[in-house]
Every structure is written in C-alpha cells, then in structure tokens.
C-alpha cells in the first residue's frame, strides 16, 4: 500500500460495488463517478459471506484480484463518506472494522499503474475460502449454477 501526499481520484471495486450484477449501492456509485474499465491488483480474494474481501498479503504470490476502476467526480469526499458507511468502516461501527479504505496501485492495463482507493478486508482470513482466480463475478456464476 502506498501513502502519497495527494488523494487518489480513482476507486477500485471488486465485489458488490461492481456493475454486474449490480449491488444495491452501484447505481449511486455510477452516478458519482465514471467507469474507466477493468483493472487488476496483486492480492487474494476471499469469500466472506455473500460478499468478498480483498487482502494484500505481506508476501505476494501470483494471485490477482480482478475488478473495475472508476474515476471519482469532484464530489469524491461525499461519495467516499457514503461508501465508508456502506463498508462499515466509520466511527459509527465497532472496532475492529471489517474493511479499511486504503490507497493502492492497480493495473488498468499491464503497463498503466493507477493509484486508487480500495476497501481491503481487515479481519483474519483463517478458515475463509479463497476465491480462486480472484474474480468475484466468476465465483458467483460458478456457485449459483450448483444444484
């Protein structure tokens, strides 16, 4: 995770904030940002409950998280405050928070690193299922077709 001296103008989403299938808050995200395209991030994706959690382990392997990159509007502070509430990482929720908003570098294309906000899973992952392939949408498709 990087700590630049400016705020990212982008948001990387990998789970219920993605456009397909659209989660309950995606229409709001879409109204306050501009979809840039698919992006990736080195890390692991875990199945938490009916949503995923992204983790960037201390020792990176070849695991990749697939998601979408959005350019935030000039009202990014308002959007991020609402998303912080949605992700339950504000003072209104007990510590430790399940998610933490962080700044990371994602790959928009193999040669185009972009600094973006992300909500990283902030609790232990022991006993959680790794989402093989790092794509929550594929995971949902695969698991919804099981009898």
N, CA, C and O of each residue as an XYZ file, in Angstrom:
588
protein
N       0.837     -1.182      0.000
C       0.000      0.000      0.000
C       0.879      1.241      0.000
O       1.911      1.298      0.668
N       0.457      2.195     -0.739
C       1.250      3.409     -0.870
C       0.633      4.536     -0.051
O      -0.563      4.531      0.240
N       1.466      5.491      0.310
C       0.995      6.643      1.058
C       1.453      7.915      0.358
O       2.424      8.540      0.783
N       0.762      8.303     -0.711
C       1.167      9.512     -1.419
C       0.718     10.756     -0.668
O      -0.039     10.666      0.298
N       1.186     11.914     -1.115
C       0.814     13.154     -0.453
C      -0.396     13.814     -1.123
O      -0.657     14.995     -0.896
N      -1.123     13.077     -1.930
C      -2.357     13.571     -2.540
C      -3.388     12.448     -2.522
O      -3.038     11.283     -2.333
N      -4.649     12.794     -2.717
C      -5.706     11.793     -2.683
C      -5.931     11.201     -4.063
O      -5.938     11.931     -5.054
N      -6.115      9.887     -4.143
C      -6.408      9.283     -5.438
C      -7.733      9.802     -5.994
O      -8.650     10.141     -5.244
N      -7.811      9.856     -7.293
C      -9.040     10.278     -7.959
C      -9.771      9.081     -8.535
O     -10.688      9.228     -9.343
N      -9.354      7.884     -8.107
C      -9.933      6.653     -8.638
C     -10.334      5.731     -7.493
O      -9.831      5.838     -6.374
N     -11.259      4.818     -7.809
C     -11.724      3.815     -6.864
C     -11.712      2.467     -7.575
O     -12.257      2.327     -8.670
N     -11.085      1.476     -6.942
C     -11.059      0.108     -7.464
C     -12.076     -0.701     -6.675
O     -12.015     -0.749     -5.447
N     -13.013     -1.340     -7.376
C     -14.031     -2.171     -6.728
C     -13.933     -3.587     -7.272
O     -13.610     -3.789     -8.442
N     -14.214     -4.569     -6.415
C     -14.015     -5.970     -6.793
C     -15.170     -6.878     -6.409
O     -15.149     -8.064     -6.740
N     -16.179     -6.354     -5.718
C     -17.254     -7.220     -5.225
C     -18.630     -6.654     -5.494
O     -19.034     -6.496     -6.646
N     -19.349     -6.349     -4.426
C     -20.739     -5.912     -4.543
C     -20.894     -4.509     -5.135
O     -22.013     -4.096     -5.442
N     -19.807     -3.778     -5.299
C     -19.879     -2.461     -5.932
C     -19.700     -2.527     -7.452
O     -19.880     -1.525     -8.145
N     -19.345     -3.708     -7.966
C     -19.173     -3.850     -9.417
C     -20.511     -3.742    -10.138
O     -21.577     -3.869     -9.535
N     -20.426     -3.504    -11.448
C     -21.653     -3.256    -12.207
C     -22.462     -4.504    -12.546
O     -23.665     -4.384    -12.777
N     -21.872     -5.680    -12.588
C     -22.633     -6.897    -12.912
C     -22.324     -8.004    -11.937
O     -21.157     -8.386    -11.848
N     -23.268     -8.554    -11.196
C     -24.612     -7.985    -11.079
C     -24.565     -6.749    -10.191
O     -23.822     -6.722     -9.210
N     -25.337     -5.744    -10.517
C     -25.262     -4.503     -9.738
C     -25.791     -4.694     -8.321
O     -26.900     -5.187     -8.116
N     -24.984     -4.299     -7.361
C     -25.414     -4.336     -5.964
C     -26.313     -3.148     -5.670
O     -26.537     -2.298     -6.531
N     -26.820     -3.096     -4.461
C     -27.782     -2.056     -4.093
C     -27.204     -0.647     -4.171
O     -27.953      0.307     -4.386
N     -25.908     -0.494     -4.004
C     -25.330      0.851     -3.991
C     -24.623      1.196     -5.312
O     -24.165      2.325     -5.492
N     -24.536      0.233     -6.227
C     -23.844      0.513     -7.502
C     -24.464      1.681     -8.272
O     -23.714      2.494     -8.812
N     -25.798      1.809     -8.351
C     -26.352      2.964     -9.077
C     -25.854      4.304     -8.522
O     -25.620      5.243     -9.284
N     -25.694      4.392     -7.210
C     -25.168      5.621     -6.616
C     -23.713      5.828     -7.027
O     -23.325      6.934     -7.405
N     -22.906      4.767     -6.954
C     -21.507      4.859     -7.385
C     -21.440      5.320     -8.833
O     -20.640      6.188     -9.183
N     -22.273      4.740     -9.656
C     -22.281      5.073    -11.080
C     -22.655      6.536    -11.312
O     -22.150      7.166    -12.241
N     -23.539      7.079    -10.469
C     -23.961      8.475    -10.651
C     -22.905      9.480    -10.189
O     -22.957     10.649    -10.571
N     -21.945      9.035     -9.370
C     -20.929      9.941     -8.813
C     -19.533      9.666     -9.351
O     -18.548     10.193     -8.833
N     -19.449      8.844    -10.388
C     -18.128      8.507    -10.920
C     -18.271      8.115    -12.386
O     -19.373      8.045    -12.930
N     -17.124      7.861    -13.007
C     -17.120      7.444    -14.414
C     -16.383      6.118    -14.496
O     -15.249      6.000    -14.033
N     -17.028      5.124    -15.083
C     -16.403      3.816    -15.271
C     -15.236      3.958    -16.240
O     -15.396      4.478    -17.344
N     -14.057      3.491    -15.818
C     -12.866      3.557    -16.660
C     -12.648      2.230    -17.384
O     -12.406      2.211    -18.591
N     -12.734      1.121    -16.647
C     -12.556     -0.187    -17.269
C     -12.104     -1.226    -16.276
O     -11.959     -0.939    -15.088
N     -11.879     -2.443    -16.761
C     -11.402     -3.499    -15.878
C      -9.980     -3.200    -15.407
O      -9.185     -2.592    -16.125
N      -9.683     -3.636    -14.197
C      -8.351     -3.422    -13.628
C      -8.023     -4.611    -12.725
O      -8.902     -5.391    -12.360
N      -6.753     -4.733    -12.376
C      -6.317     -5.824    -11.508
C      -5.402     -5.285    -10.412
O      -4.870     -4.177    -10.482
N      -5.251     -6.132     -9.399
C      -4.421     -5.794     -8.251
C      -3.799     -7.082     -7.727
O      -4.515     -8.072     -7.579
N      -2.496     -7.116     -7.440
C      -1.930     -8.313     -6.819
C      -2.520     -8.506     -5.427
O      -2.533     -7.573     -4.624
N      -2.998     -9.687     -5.141
C      -3.576     -9.976     -3.842
C      -4.481    -11.188     -3.906
O      -4.540    -11.887     -4.918
N      -5.188    -11.426     -2.805
C      -6.098    -12.580     -2.721
C      -7.501    -12.103     -2.397
O      -7.702    -11.128     -1.672
N      -8.455    -12.813     -2.952
C      -9.858    -12.528     -2.711
C     -10.461    -13.699     -1.941
O     -10.259    -14.859     -2.301
N     -11.200    -13.387     -0.883
C     -11.813    -14.408     -0.031
C     -13.325    -14.259     -0.037
O     -13.852    -13.152     -0.146
N     -14.021    -15.393      0.082
C     -15.471    -15.386      0.254
C     -15.741    -15.181      1.738
O     -15.358    -16.015      2.558
N     -16.394    -14.085      2.091
C     -16.655    -13.763      3.495
C     -18.026    -14.320      3.888
O     -18.112    -15.184      4.761
N     -19.061    -13.852      3.274
C     -20.427    -14.343      3.475
C     -21.042    -14.309      2.084
O     -20.695    -15.134      1.239
N     -21.947    -13.373      1.831
C     -22.449    -13.198      0.468
C     -21.754    -12.000     -0.192
O     -22.351    -11.286     -0.998
N     -20.510    -11.802      0.160
C     -19.670    -10.740     -0.392
C     -18.212    -11.165     -0.236
O     -17.909    -12.051      0.564
N     -17.301    -10.541     -0.996
C     -15.887    -10.897     -0.906
C     -15.077     -9.917     -0.067
O     -15.548     -8.837      0.289
N     -13.861    -10.317      0.237
C     -12.905     -9.455      0.918
C     -11.553     -9.581      0.249
O     -11.069    -10.692      0.037
N     -10.936     -8.460     -0.086
C      -9.616     -8.435     -0.721
C      -8.544     -8.249      0.332
O      -8.691     -7.451      1.258
N      -7.456     -9.002      0.176
C      -6.328     -8.930      1.099
C      -5.051     -8.849      0.283
O      -4.875     -9.569     -0.700
N      -4.172     -7.969      0.703
C      -2.848     -7.907      0.095
C      -1.885     -8.506      1.111
O      -1.510     -7.838      2.075
N      -1.475     -9.774      0.904
C      -0.602    -10.423      1.886
C       0.778     -9.780      1.935
O       1.218     -9.138      0.981
N       1.446     -9.966      3.060
C       2.796     -9.413      3.231
C       3.751     -9.968      2.182
O       4.615     -9.252      1.675
N       3.591    -11.250      1.859
C       4.410    -11.880      0.825
C       3.500    -12.151     -0.363
O       2.597    -12.985     -0.286
N       3.739    -11.451     -1.450
C       2.901    -11.599     -2.636
C       3.264    -12.858     -3.403
O       4.432    -13.234     -3.497
N       2.243    -13.500     -3.949
C       2.468    -14.609     -4.860
C       1.910    -14.177     -6.222
O       1.892    -12.984     -6.525
N       1.468    -15.102     -7.022
C       0.955    -14.758     -8.350
C      -0.547    -14.454     -8.346
O      -1.132    -14.254     -9.411
N      -1.179    -14.418     -7.173
C      -2.621    -14.185     -7.092
C      -2.974    -12.768     -7.539
O      -2.271    -11.805     -7.235
N      -4.079    -12.673     -8.267
C      -4.548    -11.399     -8.805
C      -6.015    -11.218     -8.430
O      -6.789    -12.176     -8.441
N      -6.388     -9.996     -8.101
C      -7.782     -9.632     -7.850
C      -8.267     -8.867     -9.072
O      -7.630     -7.911     -9.515
N      -9.398     -9.297     -9.609
C      -9.992     -8.635    -10.770
C     -11.120     -7.727    -10.307
O     -11.913     -8.091     -9.438
N     -11.178     -6.547    -10.897
C     -12.230     -5.608    -10.525
C     -12.418     -4.547    -11.579
O     -12.073     -4.733    -12.746
N     -12.976     -3.427    -11.147
C     -13.274     -2.313    -12.042
C     -12.714     -1.021    -11.456
O     -12.667     -0.837    -10.239
N     -12.295     -0.142    -12.343
C     -11.749      1.146    -11.931
C     -12.738      2.247    -12.300
O     -13.263      2.293    -13.413
N     -12.976      3.134    -11.333
C     -13.875      4.276    -11.529
C     -13.120      5.563    -11.240
O     -12.338      5.636    -10.292
N     -13.356      6.572    -12.059
C     -12.811      7.906    -11.795
C     -13.853      8.655    -10.971
O     -15.017      8.755    -11.359
N     -13.420      9.174     -9.841
C     -14.332      9.863     -8.933
C     -14.603     11.280     -9.415
O     -13.736     11.919    -10.012
N     -15.806     11.765     -9.152
C     -16.164     13.125     -9.533
C     -15.562     14.107     -8.541
O     -14.854     13.715     -7.613
N     -15.848     15.373     -8.745
C     -15.343     16.394     -7.823
C     -15.981     16.265     -6.451
O     -15.519     16.893     -5.498
N     -17.036     15.464     -6.329
C     -17.701     15.248     -5.045
C     -17.200     13.965     -4.381
O     -17.953     13.286     -3.683
N     -15.935     13.640     -4.600
C     -15.405     12.378     -4.093
C     -15.504     12.251     -2.579
O     -15.695     11.146     -2.073
N     -15.379     13.342     -1.848
C     -15.455     13.266     -0.391
C     -16.824     12.760      0.054
O     -16.916     11.928      0.958
N     -17.887     13.259     -0.576
C     -19.240     12.807     -0.245
C     -19.420     11.338     -0.609
O     -19.964     10.568      0.181
N     -18.974     10.949     -1.783
C     -19.096      9.565     -2.224
C     -18.346      8.636     -1.288
O     -18.889      7.618     -0.859
N     -17.110      8.972     -0.968
C     -16.314      8.115     -0.088
C     -16.915      8.019      1.309
O     -16.836      6.964      1.939
N     -17.510      9.089      1.800
C     -18.158      9.041      3.114
C     -19.335      8.059      3.089
O     -19.532      7.309      4.045
N     -20.099      8.060      2.027
C     -21.228      7.140      1.899
C     -20.727      5.703      1.738
O     -21.288      4.779      2.328
N     -19.671      5.516      0.940
C     -19.118      4.173      0.775
C     -18.477      3.679      2.070
O     -18.546      2.488      2.372
N     -17.859      4.568      2.832
C     -17.302      4.182      4.138
C     -18.413      3.647      5.051
O     -18.206      2.674      5.776
N     -19.575      4.277      5.015
C     -20.725      3.802      5.801
C     -21.171      2.428      5.285
O     -21.410      1.511      6.070
N     -21.278      2.298      3.970
C     -21.695      1.035      3.361
C     -20.737     -0.097      3.748
O     -21.168     -1.215      4.030
N     -19.448      0.201      3.760
C     -18.429     -0.799      4.096
C     -18.205     -0.906      5.608
O     -17.363     -1.679      6.067
N     -18.960     -0.130      6.366
C     -18.931     -0.156      7.833
C     -17.549      0.123      8.426
O     -17.112     -0.540      9.366
N     -16.873      1.122      7.852
C     -15.548      1.475      8.390
C     -15.515      2.932      8.850
O     -14.576      3.675      8.563
N     -16.565      3.317      9.570
C     -16.621      4.652     10.157
C     -16.732      4.515     11.677
O     -16.833      3.409     12.207
N     -16.712      5.628     12.349
C     -16.837      5.629     13.809
C     -18.206      5.136     14.276
O     -18.396      4.875     15.464
N     -19.151      5.006     13.361
C     -20.484      4.502     13.710
C     -20.508      2.993     13.927
O     -21.524      2.443     14.353
N     -19.398      2.322     13.639
C     -19.337      0.866     13.745
C     -18.228      0.463     14.711
O     -17.217      1.156     14.822
N     -18.415     -0.663     15.413
C     -17.423     -1.092     16.410
C     -16.100     -1.505     15.763
O     -16.054     -1.963     14.621
N     -15.038     -1.326     16.529
C     -13.708     -1.766     16.101
C     -13.508     -3.225     16.490
O     -14.101     -3.665     17.475
N     -12.717     -3.981     15.779
C     -12.056     -3.589     14.535
C     -13.052     -3.604     13.376
O     -13.955     -4.439     13.325
N     -12.872     -2.681     12.466
C     -13.730     -2.628     11.288
C     -13.409     -3.792     10.369
O     -12.262     -4.227     10.263
N     -14.443     -4.287      9.708
C     -14.258     -5.399      8.771
C     -13.455     -4.963      7.546
O     -12.687     -5.748      6.991
N     -13.635     -3.720      7.129
C     -12.923     -3.186      5.966
C     -12.193     -1.912      6.343
O     -12.546     -1.222      7.299
N     -11.172     -1.625      5.569
C     -10.393     -0.407      5.743
C     -10.161      0.188      4.355
O      -9.723     -0.509      3.439
N     -10.455      1.479      4.205
C     -10.196      2.131      2.917
C      -8.719      2.504      2.861
O      -8.195      3.176      3.749
N      -8.056      2.047      1.787
C      -6.616      2.263      1.628
C      -6.321      2.749      0.216
O      -7.174      2.705     -0.670
N      -5.105      3.208      0.033
C      -4.619      3.608     -1.284
C      -3.689      2.519     -1.801
O      -2.757      2.103     -1.112
N      -3.953      2.065     -3.017
C      -3.130      1.029     -3.634
C      -2.880      1.398     -5.093
O      -3.537      2.279     -5.647
N      -1.933      0.718     -5.695
C      -1.693      0.880     -7.119
C      -2.291     -0.319     -7.835
O      -1.913     -1.463     -7.583
N      -3.231     -0.041     -8.732
C      -3.870     -1.080     -9.527
C      -3.375     -0.962    -10.963
O      -2.843      0.072    -11.368
N      -3.559     -2.032    -11.722
C      -3.150     -2.039    -13.132
C      -4.388     -1.912    -13.998
O      -5.230     -2.810    -14.037
N      -4.490     -0.792    -14.691
C      -5.578     -0.597    -15.642
C      -5.271     -1.400    -16.903
O      -6.156     -2.029    -17.484
N      -4.050     -1.371    -17.304
C      -3.515     -2.199    -18.383
C      -2.186     -2.707    -17.855
O      -1.685     -2.183    -16.859
N      -1.607     -3.700    -18.486
C      -0.340     -4.224    -17.945
C       0.745     -3.173    -17.730
O       1.648     -3.381    -16.919
N       0.674     -2.071    -18.429
C       1.717     -1.047    -18.279
C       1.176      0.280    -17.772
O       1.839      1.309    -17.900
N      -0.019      0.268    -17.200
C      -0.602      1.524    -16.747
C      -1.009      1.445    -15.277
O      -2.185      1.252    -14.971
N      -0.031      1.596    -14.353
C      -0.377      1.597    -12.928
C      -1.141      2.872    -12.564
O      -0.813      3.961    -13.034
N      -2.160      2.720    -11.722
C      -3.003      3.839    -11.338
C      -3.245      3.782     -9.834
O      -3.610      2.734     -9.301
N      -3.045      4.891     -9.159
C      -3.311      4.964     -7.721
C      -4.815      5.061     -7.506
O      -5.484      5.889     -8.125
N      -5.350      4.207     -6.620
C      -6.793      4.177     -6.399
C      -7.110      3.836     -4.944
O      -6.302      3.244     -4.229
N      -8.303      4.228     -4.539
C      -8.840      3.791     -3.261
C      -9.348      2.367     -3.421
O      -9.768      1.966     -4.506
N      -9.307      1.602     -2.332
C      -9.864      0.262     -2.291
C     -10.312     -0.006     -0.859
O      -9.773      0.561      0.092
N     -11.295     -0.868     -0.722
C     -11.707     -1.329      0.601
C     -11.115     -2.718      0.801
O     -11.558     -3.692      0.191
N     -10.100     -2.794      1.671
C      -9.428     -4.060      1.963
C     -10.059     -4.708      3.182
O     -10.460     -4.030      4.128
N     -10.138     -6.025      3.145
C     -10.651     -6.796      4.275
C      -9.660     -6.662      5.417
O      -8.452     -6.772      5.204
N     -10.155     -6.425      6.635
C      -9.304     -6.039      7.748
C      -9.345     -7.029      8.919
O      -8.852     -6.715     10.002
N      -9.922     -8.209      8.719
C     -10.026     -9.199      9.787
C      -9.252    -10.456      9.385
O      -8.864    -10.588      8.224
N      -9.020    -11.382     10.324
C      -8.295    -12.615      9.973
C      -9.023    -13.415      8.892
O     -10.252    -13.415      8.829
N      -8.259    -14.085      8.055
C      -8.826    -14.868      6.953
C      -8.788    -16.377      7.226
O      -9.167    -17.170      6.363
N      -8.339    -16.773      8.407
C      -8.289    -18.196      8.753
C      -9.671    -18.820      8.573
O     -10.665    -18.310      9.088
N      -9.721    -19.925      7.839
C     -10.977    -20.635      7.630
C     -11.834    -20.107      6.499
O     -12.849    -20.719      6.167
N     -11.455    -18.981      5.893
C     -12.224    -18.437      4.772
C     -11.804    -19.112      3.470
O     -10.663    -19.551      3.332
N     -12.713    -19.190      2.532
C     -12.437    -19.782      1.218
C     -11.788    -18.755      0.311
O     -12.293    -17.642      0.162
N     -10.669    -19.126     -0.296
C     -10.027    -18.259     -1.293
C     -10.832    -18.345     -2.582
O     -11.193    -19.439     -3.017
N     -11.110    -17.224     -3.184
C     -11.792    -17.189     -4.475
C     -10.719    -17.382     -5.538
O     -10.026    -16.443     -5.931
N     -10.603    -18.620     -5.991
C      -9.589    -18.971     -6.981
C      -9.822    -18.162     -8.252
O     -10.947    -18.079     -8.744
N      -8.777    -17.580     -8.771
C      -8.869    -16.745     -9.964
C      -9.099    -15.285     -9.643
O      -8.910    -14.428    -10.506
N      -9.513    -14.976     -8.393
C      -9.623    -13.591     -7.954
C     -10.737    -12.772     -8.571
O     -10.692    -11.543     -8.533
N     -11.755    -13.441     -9.149
C     -12.845    -12.709     -9.794
C     -14.161    -13.081     -9.114
O     -14.642    -14.204     -9.267
N     -14.739    -12.153     -8.370
C     -15.962    -12.423     -7.618
C     -17.143    -12.721     -8.534
O     -17.980    -13.557     -8.195
N     -17.230    -12.065     -9.675
C     -18.337    -12.321    -10.603
C     -18.287    -13.758    -11.129
O     -19.321    -14.421    -11.209
N     -17.098    -14.242    -11.486
C     -16.974    -15.632    -11.935
C     -17.311    -16.588    -10.798
O     -17.955    -17.614    -11.020
N     -16.885    -16.262     -9.597
C     -17.181    -17.074     -8.418
C     -18.694    -17.184     -8.208
O     -19.200    -18.273     -7.939
N     -19.418    -16.067     -8.327
C     -20.875    -16.079     -8.172
C     -21.536    -16.939     -9.247
O     -22.435    -17.727     -8.953
N     -21.091    -16.786    -10.482
C     -21.641    -17.568    -11.579
C     -21.430    -19.050    -11.355
O     -22.350    -19.850    -11.531
N     -20.225    -19.415    -10.969
C     -19.890    -20.811    -10.753
C     -20.693    -21.410     -9.596
O     -21.161    -22.544     -9.694
N     -20.856    -20.661     -8.506
C     -21.533    -21.189     -7.331
C     -23.050    -21.070     -7.394
O     -23.749    -21.762     -6.654
N     -23.573    -20.211     -8.260
C     -25.032    -20.128     -8.389
C     -25.564    -21.210     -9.313
O     -26.763    -21.489     -9.304
N     -24.694    -21.829    -10.114
C     -25.141    -22.886    -11.021
C     -25.082    -24.263    -10.371
O     -25.491    -25.249    -10.984
N     -24.580    -24.346     -9.146
C     -24.546    -25.635     -8.454
C     -25.937    -25.976     -7.940
O     -26.674    -25.095     -7.498
N     -26.305    -27.291     -8.000
C     -27.640    -27.678     -7.519
C     -27.766    -27.519     -6.022
O     -28.823    -27.801     -5.458
